Amino acid sequence: MAFYTAFSGLAGAQTEMATIANNIANVSTTGFKRSRVSFGDIISTSPLQNPNRIVGSGTTVRAITQQFQQGPTETSTSALDLALAGPGFFVVKSGAGGVQTHFTRAGSFAVTADRMIVDVQGRNLQLFPTTTDGAVQSTALASTVPARLPLTSGAPQATSAIRISANLPADAPIIADKPIYTASNPYVFDRNDPSTFNASTSVTVFDSLGNPLAATIYYVKDSVPSVGDPFHRWTARAFVGNTELTVAGTPGIPLEFDVNGVLTNPTTPFPFDAFTPDTGASAMAIAVDHGTATVQQAGPFSLALIEQDGIASGQLESVSVDPDGLLRASFSNGEVQVLGKVALASFSNPQGLKQTGDASWVVTPQSGEPLMGEGGRGGIGTILSGNLERSNVDLTTELVNLIAAQRNFQASAKAIETDNQLMQTIINLRN
């Protein structure tokens, strides 16, 4: 009888050592939760046995329970490295149609070639669907959707207007009156010759395909006030790429300033004829608006404002995850899209979850169904972007427990050895 009692101690100690060894082996595993062995004593009795003389029959492993205490966090450089501060789990799905649902604390997510956000096992991170302003539409597990990053955002829009506010120098010389221009060498505007214009400015515009094009405005001083013409006159020549904008074949915008330097004409957008860019995009027509803020005053040429209304299709630049799990994508055109909210789950009995490896679990009848929720609500926890949860294994504690388990194993082995000696002694009595 003592053999079997001691043997149960050996088996129990061996199980405990194996459990501790597994904890130690996973001390660096992201999101790993240590396990603990729970023992129970074995009592074998009969109805007529004296309860004061019952001897135990050994021990048995009642359960190997996981300890879901929070592990320490470490920072990382990826916004898709997520740690949970709280008892919740990330929801990931795998298989055709995402039919296999797993729950994990390992928040090391990456992006695949088709822009899906997946964990190290290639399982899709799940999001709650949201409206464009981030309001969650449903928190049911069945309504979750796989997280996917869009490559671009928005359709391109061709530039149709350029708005400029500038100061043209009042003392600018009249270009055509320069001594180098004579009857035999008349003035001819040349955008590549700075002596043929007084000032210039540029802005990037976009065609219907979203291709960027350089738009440049050149300012030429034509005349100063006279008795018959009390205005300062300029011409603004507009180019998009190598194409000069015209109206019925006539280039330039005639600008007219009064003696106080106030722009009197045109004070509304000046529309040019449509042209087809060399990029293969559709024809585009641009109006240049100097408004009423463009003036002719003392001082050098200066630009207060230049803007245009075209946009390119935005390219994905970055992603971010808020503490409540809201996933946002930022694009090169300044647009920010809400992609959804990271789905989180909790359990009334997390110790009942079944381990599937890689710090992930599946539901069992003992764990109960998942309680789905949003980050920061209902005690489910908040999300730390740019962080990873380390294993909650305390190496010092595990080594102490390993020594204790080893001593228990040695003690049970010694009990078997002692019982063997007693049996040998009894057998020898017959000789």
Phi, psi and omega in degrees: 000317181296329177303311184290325177296313179293324180297323177297325176294319177299313182297319179295316179296323179295319177297319180294319179295322178295321179294316179295321179298321177295321176299314182295320181297333183255025181296337180251008181280124181299128176076006182289144177243127182293156178246155179226138181270130176251127182254157173221145180277154181252125179240125178244116182226166174238161183302332184263002183283141178292120183296342179275359182232029180277128177250133180297156181252018177116202184228160176217154177279113179280322181194150168248101188261143178272144181254111188265027175298151180298133174271163177293156179250152174229145182280155177221178182260000183255131177292342180266007167274114188240137174238148179255122173263089185149182187274003187285178178225147168283150180253125177231150180230147179221176180085169180298122180075009179064043185277341181260115184257130177236158179235133188220155171253353180278102187263030178273097183251152180220175182247131179275178180298331178264019170071020173279143176268118187228162174271188185293342177267003180080014179273142187282128172294136183259143179238149166281134177292142182227165170282175182296338179264007173096005179283127182289132181272328179200141177249016178286144180301321182292341183267357181294152182233149178292142180282128178219134181271130175287148180278322180228170180220128174076154176272144178295153179228124181292145178293132177239347182212141172238129180248131184228137169231119185215166172247119176267132186295128183293332182265018180295138180287155174281116188301317184293344181269002181295145184301334184289343179265119181234179179300325178275348179226070186291161178292131175223125179294132177220111184299338179271000180242103183300342180284353181260007175209159184269325183202165178206159175208161184216162178207153178272127176246173185229143175271185185291345177265359181088007179286136178282142178225144179273122175252127183234135178248126179250132183252128181237124179281124184261317184200165175245165183302145176222179181298318182273348183216093187278040182227150167275131183238136177229161170235129177256114179264126185249132177234141169240111189065235177259007182262124176273134180282138182223168171235111183055037178087353180263123182276162169089156175248117176286121179253137185232123179242142176280183185294342178268001178084013180271134179288119181255341180196131356272147176254004176238166181304139180260110185274131174263162177292154179292150177217159180254118181290161181288352185282353182090005179281174179291162178300145181225146178238133184238136173251133179256125185243113175270352176059209178247359181271348176283129185225167171241106183228174177295152180109173182284170175297133178217151184245121177267329183202138166211124182210162179219164189257006178279155177223148174266162173293123186290136175264143181299129180247320183199163175231155178215153178231122180284164176304332178272002174098004182289121182264122181238147175239132179251141185239163185294339179271010178090354181283143176236123181252138171271119184267342182147184179237131182303124181283132178237154180222150173226169183223146177291331178224079182297336178296342180276355179292149178263127179288139176238007181093162180057039177055042178225159186220163173234162184287144172229166176301330180289328182281332187083170180287151181293143175260103186281147180192171180266152177299140179081004180232146175064022177071015183281343177112166177244160184258134177252104179284143183077023179221156174230142176274123178279171176300145177270018178283126173264109187299321180298314179298318182294322180293321176296316178296326179294320177297317180296317179296323178296318178295321177297319178298315180296322180294318178294321177296321177295323178296320178295318179298317180295318179295325178295320178295321178296317179296321178296321179296317181296319179296323182290339180296337182280348181269000000 
